[in-house]
């Protein structure tokens, strides 16, 4: 639809005169240096505000510097077209902290997006209590439309994904626990054999299925209040960020169209200047300024899109929070199953010893009616067997309780860390967005001030 607002191309002498480069001067001193920041530098600023104590970022710099389209052979003779990304690691100082025996040198290697996915899936399974940083989407999606909107090999999309993949690696490297993992180090260093080492851990077997998570969620008898609140918080965070992005998208579309339609002013002023002698110079200059007003919106929209990408990351961070909650529900469900089994075994023992009545229609009750009661020796043998089973069930309950207690303690610490990080990041993102709007407004004021001066000289 925005194409409807583009001015028609002009022909002849007047049009060529107006095609000369023109850049009005304006005061940008009141705008912070970060107003000129790229998406990478915005993320770098957020990483600088993150504590690096004991993290890999103290020792090395990690970057994804470029991307390349490649073609390989897939099954059935079909060509596989994919993009690879150059991951570079540069050691900046010796290991002076407590990073576990780090022996990492500067390196440079290519990785496919699927390898980034494999790394993240491994981290999610290996560190279930951690809010693992999300990856950018494999295909550019509008979260509120659920429609693929951009070709996977579109240059702008691939560049934005490169920046987001760099952010993912930097976030993992800044995490005090994730950064210690040897397979993460291998992802950064080992060009050969890394995938085989990951698969050899058997992490896929430990991976909880969605069906298992859903079953645990619906069958829990006593959900943990803190994690129920955390699930609601994650949903609210996701909804709020999505709403902000939808509003920004609508505003950007309208603003872009508004600026582009101002090109029609430029066309009219230029054509008009050709038939006016006294007013001609003023109209021609005003046309230049209208063209500037039309054209400068492109760079600002690109910057704004980069800021929106940083905000969109928190839609996927909310999914990471929910994944932690699902793991807690599975552990809680396993505890409740162990407790149910223990209670069942205790009831069986009481029935054998006569402390509790047997069910009339149970299998044991029917056999007693048909063949008579068990003798004392049989009862004692059965009671001993049940006692052993009760001991095993009690051990299982204690183990399940310890597992869920350890998970809860670690997960809540991790959630607290995530919330501090989120507050720092969103503050940086919103400030960058506000500064960009100020910068755009100042540019517009400058253009219109210069246009007014042209009219004054007519």
BELDA-V90381 format. One record per backbone hydrogen bond with DSSP energy under -1.0 kcal/mol. NH is the residue of the N-H (numbers start at 1). CO is the residue of the C=O. If there is no record, write none. Layout:
{{NH:CO} {NH:CO}}
This chain:
{{4:1} {5:2} {6:3} {16:12} {17:13} {18:14} {31:28} {35:32} {36:33} {37:34} {42:38} {43:39} {44:40} {45:41} {46:42} {47:43} {48:44} {49:45} {55:52} {56:173} {58:55} {59:56} {60:56} {61:90} {63:88} {65:86} {68:84} {70:82} {72:80} {74:78} {78:75} {80:72} {82:70} {84:68} {85:111} {86:66} {87:109} {88:63} {89:107} {90:61} {92:59} {93:59} {96:94} {107:89} {109:87} {111:85} {116:112} {117:113} {118:114} {119:115} {120:116} {121:117} {122:118} {123:119} {124:120} {125:121} {126:122} {127:123} {130:127} {132:130} {142:147} {145:142} {146:142} {149:140} {154:151} {158:154} {159:155} {160:156} {161:157} {162:158} {163:159} {164:160} {165:161} {166:162} {167:163} {168:164} {169:165} {170:166} {171:167} {172:168} {173:169} {174:170} {179:175} {180:177} {181:178} {185:181} {186:182} {187:183} {188:184} {189:185} {190:186} {197:193} {198:194} {199:195} {200:196} {201:198} {202:199} {213:209} {214:210} {215:211} {216:212} {217:213} {218:214} {219:215} {228:224} {229:225} {230:226} {231:227} {232:228} {233:229} {234:230} {235:231} {236:232} {237:233} {238:234} {239:235} {240:236} {241:237} {242:238} {243:239} {244:240} {245:241} {246:242} {247:243} {248:244} {249:245} {250:246} {251:247} {252:248} {253:249} {254:250} {255:251} {256:252} {257:253} {258:254} {259:255} {260:256} {261:257} {263:260} {264:261} {266:262} {267:263} {268:264} {269:265} {270:266} {271:267} {272:268} {273:269} {275:272} {283:279} {284:280} {285:281} {286:282} {287:283} {288:284} {289:285} {290:286} {291:287} {292:288} {293:289} {294:290} {295:291} {296:292} {298:295} {300:296} {301:297} {302:298} {303:299} {304:300} {305:301} {306:302} {307:303} {308:304} {309:305} {310:306} {311:307} {312:308} {313:309} {314:311} {315:312} {317:313} {318:314} {320:316} {321:317} {322:318} {323:319} {324:320} {325:321} {326:322} {327:323} {328:324} {329:325} {330:326} {331:327} {332:328} {333:329} {334:330} {335:331} {336:332} {337:333} {338:334} {339:335} {340:336} {341:337} {342:338} {343:339} {344:340} {345:341} {346:342} {347:343} {348:344} {349:345} {350:346} {351:347} {352:348} {353:349} {355:350} {356:350} {362:359} {366:362} {367:363} {368:364} {369:365} {370:366} {371:367} {372:368} {379:375} {380:376} {381:377} {382:378} {383:379} {384:380} {385:381} {386:382} {387:383} {388:384} {389:385} {390:386} {391:387} {392:388} {393:389} {394:390} {395:391} {396:392} {397:393} {398:394} {399:395} {400:396} {401:397} {402:398} {403:399} {404:400} {405:401} {406:402} {407:403} {408:404} {409:405} {410:406} {411:407} {412:408} {413:409} {414:410} {415:411} {416:412} {417:413} {418:414} {419:415} {420:416} {421:417} {422:418} {423:419} {424:420} {425:421} {426:422} {427:423} {428:424} {429:425} {430:426} {431:427} {432:428} {433:429} {434:430} {435:431} {436:432} {437:433} {438:434} {439:435} {440:436} {441:437} {442:438} {443:439} {444:440} {445:441} {446:442} {447:443} {448:444} {449:445} {450:446} {451:447} {452:448} {453:449} {454:450} {455:451} {456:452} {457:453} {458:455}}
